[in-house]
Amino acid sequence: MQTTLTEHEIRQALSQVPYPGFTRDIVSFGIVRDITIDREIVVQLVIATNDTGVATELRNRVLKELSSLWGNLPSRVLVDVQAPVQATPQAATPINGVRHVIAIASGKGGVGKSTVSVNLAAALSREGLSVGLCDCDLYGPSVALMCGAKERPSADERGMITPPEHHGLKIMSMGLLLEDGSPAVLRGPMVTRYTQQFLRNVDWGSLDVLLLDLPPGTGDIQLTIVQTVALTGVVIVTTPQEVALIDARKAVSMFQKTNVPILGILENMSYFQVPGEDARHEIFGAGGGAMEALRLGVPYLGGLPLEPRLRMASDNGTPLVLSEPEARVSIMFQEAACALLPVIK
């Protein structure tokens, strides 16, 4: 009979324990913070809730699961209950002439932040708002291409940059400043400087909302923005699979710690539907974004399908929301934009 247990085996067992009220398990939720095995098994859980009954229920469920394991070791479950972070207005200053600034972010690259940013900006413009779009991804700028912008921005006698306007959107991107194929080779201080210039030294004029297309991660650019710009909030973009959700949680945690409201979660690449067929193929899993929004208590802004026309429109330099407003995914972008209107208007 087995007399010893490994941490891996314990985590596998705890992956069978769902968080109260959810189908997702406590391991994938990131609630299991530490496991020690000596003369006893000690499991450390960290949860953010105002419901005192959740801690008791979790402790009992984990103890029950541990008791079913071999090893004959006594078990203890420590639950650290933290109050949910309440978003409050931050002290950072607004951008001159801009009523609202909304960041589009995620913790992981390749989830479609730029595609979402461009089409969400176009959808807000279709609702009658004056909209700007700032590509804050200095190393991998793509907004200029997706909007069909090629001309270099000009500067006036004050040194203020005049952003080009395409499809009714005022646009600023490192892609407008670099030659085709040229990389942006920048160290940390220069990254901070360029980010601040894009926000403070661009003459955005009078805008209802400025969308910031952020790079992946939680690095210099994100910290520069949250520390210097008064953000109305942030939209988190993810895909359904756990590897993307893990990084999305890190982004959410960073914005919560800096008192930036989470305006909602938008799931991209939710499914693929073959034209002419009813069946949905959930290539990257199902329901991850919706469950994460429910766990965080923030709006779920929808699940966007994998859509070839969306890719083609981006490559051709026109947001699909404008070129094909009746397309299924365009309508979904419009619905997501409408969900943000109560915050903006």
C-alpha positions as CSV (number, residue, x, y, z in Angstrom):
1,M,0.0,0.0,0.0
2,Q,1.2,3.5,-0.8
3,T,2.3,5.4,2.3
4,T,3.6,8.6,0.8
5,L,1.9,11.3,-1.2
6,T,3.3,13.9,-3.6
7,E,2.1,17.4,-4.1
8,H,1.1,16.6,-7.7
9,E,-1.2,13.8,-6.5
10,I,-2.8,16.1,-3.9
11,R,-3.3,18.8,-6.6
12,Q,-4.9,16.2,-8.8
13,A,-7.3,15.2,-6.1
14,L,-8.1,18.9,-5.3
15,S,-8.9,19.5,-9.0
16,Q,-12.1,17.4,-8.3
17,V,-13.3,20.0,-5.8
18,P,-15.5,22.7,-7.4
19,Y,-15.6,26.3,-6.1
20,P,-19.0,26.7,-4.4
21,G,-21.6,27.8,-7.0
22,F,-19.3,27.0,-9.9
23,T,-18.4,24.0,-12.0
24,R,-14.7,25.0,-12.3
25,D,-12.4,23.5,-9.7
26,I,-10.4,25.3,-7.1
27,V,-7.0,24.4,-8.6
28,S,-7.8,26.0,-12.0
29,F,-9.2,29.0,-10.2
30,G,-5.8,29.6,-8.6
31,I,-7.3,29.3,-5.1
32,V,-4.8,26.6,-3.9
33,R,-1.8,28.6,-3.1
34,D,0.4,26.2,-1.1
35,I,0.7,22.5,-0.2
36,T,3.1,21.2,2.3
37,I,3.6,17.5,3.3
38,D,5.5,16.5,6.4
39,R,3.9,14.8,9.3
40,E,0.6,16.2,8.1
41,I,-0.8,17.6,4.9
42,V,-1.4,21.4,5.0
43,V,-3.3,23.0,2.2
44,Q,-3.4,26.8,2.0
45,L,-6.3,28.4,0.2
46,V,-6.8,32.1,-0.6
47,I,-10.2,33.4,-1.6
48,A,-11.8,36.8,-2.1
49,T,-15.4,36.8,-0.8
50,N,-17.7,38.5,1.6
51,D,-19.6,35.3,2.2
52,T,-18.2,33.7,5.3
53,G,-20.0,30.4,4.5
54,V,-17.8,29.9,1.4
55,A,-14.7,29.3,3.6
56,T,-16.4,26.7,5.7
57,E,-17.8,24.9,2.8
58,L,-14.4,24.9,1.0
59,R,-12.6,23.6,4.1
60,N,-15.0,20.7,4.5
61,R,-14.9,19.8,0.8
62,V,-11.1,19.8,0.8
63,L,-10.8,17.8,4.0
64,K,-13.2,15.2,2.6
65,E,-11.2,14.9,-0.6
66,L,-7.9,14.6,1.4
67,S,-9.4,11.9,3.6
68,S,-9.9,9.7,0.6
69,L,-6.2,9.7,-0.3
70,W,-3.7,7.0,0.7
71,G,-1.0,8.0,3.1
72,N,-2.7,8.0,6.5
73,L,-1.5,11.5,7.1
74,P,-3.6,14.0,9.1
75,S,-4.8,17.0,7.2
76,R,-5.2,20.7,7.9
77,V,-6.8,23.3,5.6
78,L,-6.0,27.0,6.1
79,V,-8.3,29.4,4.3
80,D,-7.2,33.0,3.9
81,V,-10.3,35.1,3.3
82,Q,-9.7,38.5,1.7
83,A,-12.3,41.1,1.0
84,P,-12.9,41.7,-2.7
85,V,-11.1,44.7,-4.0
86,Q,-13.5,47.6,-4.6
87,A,-12.7,49.8,-7.6
88,T,-12.4,53.4,-6.7
89,P,-11.5,56.4,-8.8
90,Q,-7.7,56.9,-9.1
91,A,-5.7,60.0,-8.6
92,A,-3.9,59.9,-12.0
93,T,-4.7,62.8,-14.2
94,P,-7.0,62.8,-17.3
95,I,-5.9,63.4,-20.9
96,N,-6.7,66.9,-22.1
97,G,-9.9,66.9,-24.1
98,V,-10.6,63.2,-23.6
99,R,-13.7,62.4,-21.5
100,H,-13.0,58.7,-21.0
101,V,-10.0,56.4,-21.4
102,I,-10.6,52.7,-21.7
103,A,-7.8,50.1,-21.8
104,I,-8.1,46.9,-23.8
105,A,-5.9,44.4,-22.1
106,S,-5.0,40.8,-21.4
107,G,-2.1,39.0,-19.8
108,K,-1.3,36.9,-22.9
109,G,-0.4,37.6,-26.5
110,G,-2.3,36.3,-29.4
111,V,-5.8,36.5,-28.0
112,G,-6.9,39.3,-30.4
113,K,-6.6,42.5,-28.4
114,S,-5.9,44.6,-31.4
115,T,-8.7,43.1,-33.4
116,V,-11.0,43.8,-30.5
117,S,-9.7,47.3,-30.0
118,V,-10.1,48.3,-33.6
119,N,-13.6,46.9,-34.0
120,L,-14.8,48.1,-30.6
121,A,-13.6,51.6,-31.5
122,A,-15.5,51.5,-34.8
123,A,-18.6,50.1,-33.0
124,L,-18.5,53.0,-30.5
125,S,-18.1,55.5,-33.4
126,R,-21.2,54.0,-35.0
127,E,-23.0,54.8,-31.8
128,G,-22.3,58.5,-32.4
129,L,-19.3,58.9,-30.1
130,S,-16.0,60.7,-31.1
131,V,-13.4,58.0,-30.7
132,G,-9.6,57.8,-30.6
133,L,-7.4,54.6,-30.7
134,C,-3.9,54.5,-29.3
135,D,-1.7,51.5,-30.1
136,C,0.3,51.1,-26.9
137,D,2.0,47.9,-28.1
138,L,5.3,49.5,-29.1
139,Y,7.1,46.3,-30.0
140,G,4.3,44.7,-32.1
141,P,2.1,47.6,-33.4
142,S,-0.8,46.4,-35.6
143,V,-3.5,49.1,-35.3
144,A,-2.1,51.1,-38.3
145,L,-2.4,48.1,-40.6
146,M,-5.9,47.2,-39.3
147,C,-7.1,50.7,-39.9
148,G,-5.3,51.2,-43.3
149,A,-3.2,54.0,-42.0
150,K,0.2,54.6,-43.6
151,E,1.0,58.4,-43.4
152,R,3.3,59.6,-40.8
153,P,1.8,61.9,-38.1
154,S,2.7,65.6,-38.3
155,A,3.7,67.9,-35.4
156,D,2.8,71.5,-34.9
157,E,4.9,74.4,-33.5
158,R,4.2,73.3,-30.0
159,G,5.6,69.8,-30.6
160,M,2.1,68.3,-30.4
161,I,1.5,65.3,-32.7
162,T,-1.5,65.4,-34.9
163,P,-2.9,61.9,-35.2
164,P,-4.2,60.8,-38.6
165,E,-7.9,60.0,-38.9
166,H,-9.2,56.9,-40.6
167,H,-12.7,55.5,-40.6
168,G,-13.8,58.3,-38.3
169,L,-11.1,57.2,-35.7
170,K,-8.1,59.3,-34.6
171,I,-5.2,56.9,-34.6
172,M,-1.7,56.8,-33.0
173,S,0.7,53.9,-33.4
174,M,4.4,53.1,-33.4
175,G,3.6,51.5,-36.8
176,L,3.1,55.0,-38.2
177,L,6.6,56.0,-37.1
178,L,8.6,52.9,-38.3
179,E,9.7,51.9,-41.8
180,D,8.2,48.6,-43.0
181,G,9.8,45.7,-41.2
182,S,11.8,47.9,-38.8
183,P,11.8,46.8,-35.2
184,A,11.3,49.0,-32.2
185,V,14.5,48.4,-30.2
186,L,13.7,50.1,-26.9
187,R,14.8,49.7,-23.3
188,G,12.6,50.4,-20.3
189,P,13.1,54.1,-19.9
190,M,12.4,54.7,-23.6
191,V,9.3,52.5,-23.5
192,T,8.0,54.7,-20.7
193,R,8.9,57.9,-22.6
194,Y,7.2,56.8,-25.8
195,T,4.1,55.7,-23.9
196,Q,3.8,59.1,-22.2
197,Q,4.3,60.9,-25.5
198,F,1.6,58.9,-27.2
199,L,-0.8,59.9,-24.5
200,R,0.3,63.4,-23.5
201,N,1.9,64.8,-26.6
202,V,-0.7,63.8,-29.1
203,D,-3.4,66.4,-29.9
204,W,-6.4,64.1,-29.5
205,G,-8.8,67.1,-29.7
206,S,-12.2,66.5,-28.2
207,L,-13.0,62.9,-27.7
208,D,-15.7,61.1,-25.9
209,V,-13.5,58.0,-25.5
210,L,-9.9,57.0,-26.2
211,L,-9.2,53.2,-26.4
212,L,-5.8,52.0,-25.5
213,D,-4.7,48.8,-27.2
214,L,-2.2,47.5,-24.6
215,P,0.6,44.9,-25.1
216,P,0.4,41.5,-23.4
217,G,1.6,41.2,-19.9
218,T,1.9,43.5,-16.8
219,G,5.1,45.4,-17.5
220,D,6.4,48.9,-18.0
221,I,3.7,50.1,-20.4
222,Q,0.8,48.9,-18.3
223,L,2.4,50.4,-15.1
224,T,3.1,53.7,-16.8
225,I,-0.5,54.0,-18.0
226,V,-2.2,53.2,-14.7
227,Q,0.1,55.5,-12.8
228,T,-0.2,58.5,-15.0
229,V,-3.6,58.3,-16.8
230,A,-7.0,58.4,-15.2
231,L,-8.6,55.3,-16.7
232,T,-12.4,54.9,-16.8
233,G,-11.8,51.2,-16.8
234,V,-10.4,48.2,-18.6
235,V,-11.9,45.5,-20.9
236,I,-10.1,42.1,-20.5
237,V,-9.8,40.0,-23.6
238,T,-9.2,36.3,-23.3
239,T,-9.8,33.0,-25.1
240,P,-11.6,30.1,-23.5
241,Q,-8.7,27.9,-22.6
242,E,-7.1,27.8,-19.2
243,V,-3.7,28.9,-20.4
244,A,-5.1,32.2,-21.5
245,L,-7.3,32.6,-18.4
246,I,-4.4,32.2,-16.1
247,D,-2.7,35.2,-17.7
248,A,-5.9,37.1,-17.9
249,R,-6.3,36.7,-14.1
250,K,-2.9,38.3,-13.6
251,A,-3.9,41.3,-15.7
252,V,-7.2,41.6,-13.7
253,S,-5.2,41.4,-10.4
254,M,-2.9,44.2,-11.5
255,F,-5.7,46.5,-12.5
256,Q,-7.6,45.8,-9.3
257,K,-4.6,46.5,-7.2
258,T,-4.2,49.9,-9.0
259,N,-7.9,50.7,-8.5
260,V,-8.9,50.5,-12.2
261,P,-12.5,49.2,-12.6
262,I,-12.9,46.0,-14.7
263,L,-15.6,46.9,-17.2
264,G,-16.1,43.4,-18.5
265,I,-14.5,40.3,-20.1
266,L,-14.8,39.7,-23.8
267,E,-14.0,36.2,-25.0
268,N,-12.4,35.8,-28.4
269,M,-12.1,32.7,-30.6
270,S,-15.0,31.1,-28.6
271,Y,-16.0,28.7,-31.3
272,F,-15.9,28.1,-35.1
273,Q,-19.0,27.5,-37.1
274,V,-18.6,26.0,-40.6
275,P,-20.7,28.2,-43.1
276,G,-24.0,26.5,-43.7
277,E,-23.8,24.3,-40.6
278,D,-25.4,24.7,-37.2
279,A,-22.8,22.9,-35.2
280,R,-20.3,24.9,-33.2
281,H,-16.7,23.6,-32.9
282,E,-15.3,24.8,-29.6
283,I,-11.6,24.6,-30.6
284,F,-10.2,26.2,-27.5
285,G,-12.7,25.0,-25.0
286,A,-15.9,26.4,-23.8
287,G,-17.3,28.8,-21.2
288,G,-14.0,30.0,-19.7
289,G,-14.6,33.7,-20.2
290,A,-18.2,33.6,-19.0
291,M,-17.2,31.7,-15.8
292,E,-14.4,34.0,-15.1
293,A,-16.6,37.0,-15.4
294,L,-19.1,35.4,-13.1
295,R,-16.4,34.6,-10.6
296,L,-15.2,38.2,-10.6
297,G,-18.6,39.7,-10.6
298,V,-18.0,41.7,-13.8
299,P,-20.1,41.9,-17.0
300,Y,-19.5,39.3,-19.7
301,L,-19.4,41.2,-22.9
302,G,-19.9,38.1,-25.2
303,G,-18.1,35.3,-27.0
304,L,-16.7,36.1,-30.4
305,P,-16.4,33.3,-33.0
306,L,-13.4,32.5,-35.1
307,E,-14.4,34.4,-38.3
308,P,-12.3,34.4,-41.5
309,R,-13.9,37.6,-42.7
310,L,-12.7,39.3,-39.5
311,R,-9.1,38.4,-40.3
312,M,-9.5,39.5,-44.0
313,A,-11.0,42.8,-43.0
314,S,-8.1,43.4,-40.6
315,D,-5.5,42.6,-43.3
316,N,-7.4,44.9,-45.7
317,G,-7.3,47.9,-43.3
318,T,-11.1,48.3,-42.7
319,P,-12.8,47.2,-39.5
320,L,-15.4,44.5,-40.2
321,V,-17.9,46.5,-38.1
322,L,-17.8,49.1,-40.8
323,S,-17.3,47.1,-43.9
324,E,-19.9,44.4,-43.0
325,P,-22.0,45.8,-40.2
326,E,-24.6,43.0,-40.6
327,A,-22.1,40.2,-40.1
328,R,-22.7,38.1,-37.0
329,V,-19.4,39.0,-35.4
330,S,-20.0,42.7,-36.2
331,I,-23.3,42.6,-34.4
332,M,-21.5,41.1,-31.4
333,F,-19.0,43.9,-31.4
334,Q,-21.8,46.4,-31.5
335,E,-23.5,44.7,-28.6
336,A,-20.3,44.8,-26.6
337,A,-19.9,48.5,-27.4
338,C,-23.5,49.2,-26.3
339,A,-22.8,47.4,-23.0
340,L,-20.1,50.1,-22.3
341,L,-22.3,53.1,-23.1
342,P,-23.7,53.5,-19.6
343,V,-20.1,53.9,-18.3
344,I,-19.2,56.4,-21.1
345,K,-22.2,58.5,-21.5
